[in-house]
Amino acid sequence: MAKLIKIYNENPNPKEIQQVVDCLHNGGLIIYPTDTVYGLGCDITNNRALERIAKIKGIKLAKANFSFICSNLSNLSDYVKQIDNSTFKLLKRTLPGPYTYILPGNNNLPTVFKKKKTVGIRIPDNNICMRIVESLGNPIVSTSIHDEDEIIEYTTDPELILEKWDHLVDIVVDGGYGDNVASTVIDLTNEIPVLLREGKGDIDII
């Protein structure tokens, strides 16, 4: 049974943040708020937890296109090849924010992702997930939680999320109602940025 933990975005309680971080350290799965939709995440360094997420999503881990939730741009060099000035300026201008950037991965990627040439990077504008990542000390591997409902693609109510995911995850973080529009995804692996998905992030800024 999953535990529902209420955390306020304006002023996240360190004790509750630590509860979530302890869960992640122990290989737990969490559902947590971002600046777009709620995400399903785990500690990037825990292979068992990564396998659990892949199983839930019904995909092979090596082929999964999960995002890395980072707390700041200094995390980037841990997993991303050196980027040029214009790319860095774009990231600095738009992050934290509702964007996922596809960047060329480096040799430090976790073993399970070694064969991947690229990585999706997110720095959401949300205090709760930023505090979790900062306290954890490394990124969260994350994927959006989709709904089977054909009209509502993303569930936004934490209570309903708990009902649906109760036996699949360990903690649902209630950060209030989420958004139902996903992040804008932009590929930065070539010289010219390529829009892969238009979401909440304004594409004119690119």
Secondary structure, 3 states (H helix, E strand, C coil): CCEEEECCCCCCCHHHHHHHHHHHHCCCCEEECCCCCCEEEEECCCHHHHHHHHHHHCCCHHHCCCEEECCCHHHHHHHECCCCHHHHHHHHHHCCCCEEEEEEECCCCCHHHCCCCEEEEECCCCHHHHHHHHHHCCCEEEEECCCCCCCCCCCCCHHHHHHHHCCCCCEEEECCCCCCCCCEEEECCCCCCEEEECCCCCHHHC
